[in-house]
Amino acid sequence: MARTYLGHVLPDRLADKIDPTCTALLIVDMQNDFAHDDGHCAKAFGKSMVTGFQGVVAPIARLAAAARTAGVPVLYCRVAQEPDGSLASPVWLADNLRYGFEPLHCMRGTWGWEIVDELTPQPGDAVFEKTRRSAFVGTPLENLLRSRGIRGIVATGIAGTGCVESTVRDAIERDFFTIVVADCVANNNTELTAACEPAFRAILAPQDWTTSEQVIAIWSGTGTGTG
């Protein structure tokens, strides 16, 4: 079902926005330094710092498996830094330090830079690096999407009100239908993760803040996607 307005077709159903033939699943920053007990965040701030991040690993894994089965491209972005600061900037460093977060994480080529084992990219998946919050800034993401005829993005990952939100806003500005999966985005803990919802509801259509269960049902052909 869709409306036509000023000559443009506007899909109203979630199922139309995440049609497997023109949708990609984007997994943001699910790296050891952020989400593993032995990673930078847990060591620097304690394991409570990463409990929220760890909570979305299993739902994202299920969603990624469903995407591959449905023929939906799975794209991973990950933060990359260099020890000499050559990929950083005064603004990037100052902003990290402002939050008490020393930017020594995700050094390129290290274990901490790798995707967590539970979400290891599979053959056919695309993995690319980013050096700022948004997965669109200075990356090949837009070209990857355009070259595959993608018009919709299902966004997942961490941190919800950081890199995911920045990416979602940029995706919308680039004219991609953008869906956020509520149980597949997180901040550091339960309370901070709950803060994601009003932020995303403010920028998304109501049906575009959804659940992995709903997306999987649509991709598997068992859901109507009317919401």
N, C-alpha and C positions, 0 to 999 in steps of 0.2 A: 504494500500500500504506500502511496506517495502522493504528495500534492505538487501542483505546478504553480509556480509564482514567478512572474516577470520572465517567463521563458525558461526557468530553471526547475529541475525536478528535485523535490525535497522529500527524501524518505522519512517516514514517520516511525516505522517499526525498527526495533533494535536488530531484528534478523536481516533487514535490508542493509543496515549500516555495517554489519559484520559478515556479510556474504563471504564465504570462504574463497571465492574466486577473485576477490579484490580487497582482501584484508590481510594485515600482518599482525603478529603478536610481537610486542616489544618488551624485553626484559631489561630493566634498568639497574645496573650497579650491584648485582648479586655476587659480590666478591668476598673472598676470605677475610680481607682486612676489615670489612664492615660486619659480616654476618657469622664469623666463626669464633669459637671460644678462644682460639689461639691467635686471632687476628689483632690488628693494631687497636681497634676501638675497645675491644674487651680488655686488652692489656693496659691500655692507657686510662680507662675510665671504669673498669670492672665489668663483669659479665652481665650485669643488669642493663648495661648500655646497649646490648645487642639482642635482648630477648624478643623485642618487637620485630626486629629484622629477621630473626630465625623463624618466627611464627608464620611467615609467608612462604617459606621454602617449599613445604609440601603442597600447598594449593597451587603455587606457580608450576611445580613439576607436573601436577595433574593436568593443568591447563595446557602446558607445552606439549604433553603427550597427545591430548585431544587435538591440538592444532596440527601436529604432524600427521595424524591419522586423517584429518579433514583436508590436508593439502595446503594448510595455511602457513606461509613462511614464518619462521621463528628467527627473530633478530635480537642479538644481545649487544648492549653497549656497556663499556666498563671504563672507569676512571683510569687514566695513566698519568704518572708523574715521573720526573727524573730527579735523582738526588741533588743535582746541582741547581735545581730550580729553573732550568731552561724552558720548561713548559708552563711555568707559573707567571704571575704578574704581581705588581704591588697590590692591586685591588684584590686579586684572588687570595693572596697570602694574608693580607690584613683582615679580610672578611672571615677567613677560617679562624684566625687567632682571636678575633672579636668574640667568637663563641667558645673560646677556650679549647679549640680543636687544632692541635699542632698538625700542620699539613705534611705529615711524613708517611702517609698511607698510600697504598696502591702504586708502589714504585714499579715501573715497567719491567717485566721479566721475572718478578719475584713471585713467591707463593701467594702473598697477600693480594696481588694483582689478579690472580686467577679467579675464575668463576667457581663457586662452591661445588663440591663433588656431586651433590644431589641434583644439580642443574647443569651438569656438564653438557656443553653444546654437542649436538649430534651431526653426523654427515648431512650436508644440505643446509644447515643453519648458517647464518651470517653473524660474525663477531667483529665489532669495530670499537675503536677507542674514542674517548672524549677527554677534554682537559678543562671543561667548565661544567656547570650544572646541566644545562640543556643538552640533550642528545643530538640536537641539530647544529649547535655552534661548532664550526670548524671540523665537521665530520662528513662522511659520505652518505649519511642516512637518507637525506631527501632524494639523492640520485638513486639509491637502492630502491626506494619506494616507487619513484616515478618509472624507473626502468622495468618494474614488474607490474605496472598497471594498478598499483595499490591506491585505493581511495579512502580506506579506513584503517585506523590503528587501535589495537587493544593494548592498553598500557598497564604494565605491572612493575613492581620493584620497590626500590628504596632510594632515598628517603621520601616518604609521601609528600610532605610539604616543602621538600627541597628539590632534588633533581627530577623527581617524577612530575611535580607540578610545573616546573620550568619547562620540561619537555612537552607536557600537555598543552600549555599555553602556546608554545611555538608551533606545535602541530596544527592547532586550530587556526592560527594566523597564516599557515601555509595551505589552508583549505583541505585538510584531511578530517573526515569524520573521526572523532576521537572518543573512545570508550575507556573508562577507568574501572577496574575490577576491584571492588571494595575489599574483599578478603585476600587480595594479592598485592596490596600496597601497605606500607607500614612506616611508622617512625620508630623511635628507640624503645618505647614501652606502650602499654595499653592506653594510658591517658593521652599521650602525645599522638598515638595513632588515631584515637577518636577525633582529634582535632582535624584530621584530614577531611572528614566528611563535609563539614560546612564549607571548607575551602573549595572542594571540587563541585559541590552542588551549586555554588555561586557561578561557576563558569561552564557547567555542562547542562544539556537538556536532561530532564528527570530520568529518562530511560537509559541515559549514557553513564550513570553511576550505578553499576550493576554487580552481579556476583559471578564467580567462576561456574557455579552450578548452572546459571542461566546461559552463559556463553557456551559451555560444553553441550548443553541440551540443544542449542541452535546448531552448533557445528556437527553434532551427531545425528541431526534430523529428528530429534525427539521433542524439541521445544517449538512453540509457535512464534516466540519473539514478538508478541504483540505489545509488550510494555515498552 
